[in-house]
């Protein structure tokens, strides 16, 4: 595995690989790797000649009161995990390298951001899109792998790739969970023991919602209420949002029909957790 910290060196290496006709699969991450990341990597590994992973905690996508400083970091551990999971290139640039000066030009996402995390985290997706434009240009992947845990991010990246004509195939990957249902996340280590014990209730509330829909409930407001009650009753977290939309368009629904996403965000003491499920209501009998 080649660990690269310099952007210039990364560009030179990619140029050589491209000249050799190699395909590059890319998994962008913020590190503190877990099985969710490893699943993305395994898929990328199997579909490309070269597997490139980036580890960069991107300051642009964190709001002033968010967890940029406390975001877990352990490069040594990550690089061992990456090496053991068949990563060919581990790109780990410094913040100074990525943003040597204040950017003179940044991305401004217009669509699909007035809902879910976009509404709660002002400017978050602008920061995500800006860093991805840089990373896509530096690594020139043929395929880029993103987890559906961040379903809205997948929708935003889809728009970014098509609007800016990146010759990249977006590959969405299913959510990987702990045995108790909690969606794997680097941030889970910042839960207190009590909060960690409560956290599976989030997925449980999503499953309850799905059961209610299976039983015939078609009113999204009633389903949202059900989820909120379950989370309020069983956790100490503060609900940021519980929302249901069509997926992937993220349009408002007055009645549940077609493919939908049920998404939640809950704030605990030091960490805000997100989770979602997507399914087709038509397929439920
Ligand atoms: P992050 O390091 O949290 O920015 O995540 C990097 C990539 O891994 C993103 O595309 C995430 O959606 C994806 N990811 C994170 N957690 C999971 C998970 N539990 N299951 C599937 N993908 C995930």
Boltz pocket constraint, residues with backbone or C-beta under 6 A from the ligand:
constraints:
  - pocket:
      binder: B
      contacts: [[A, 28], [A, 29], [A, 30], [A, 31], [A, 36], [A, 37], [A, 39], [A, 40], [A, 145], [A, 146], [A, 147], [A, 148], [A, 149], [A, 150], [A, 173], [A, 174], [A, 175], [A, 176], [A, 177], [A, 183], [A, 184], [A, 185], [A, 186]]
      max_distance: 6.0
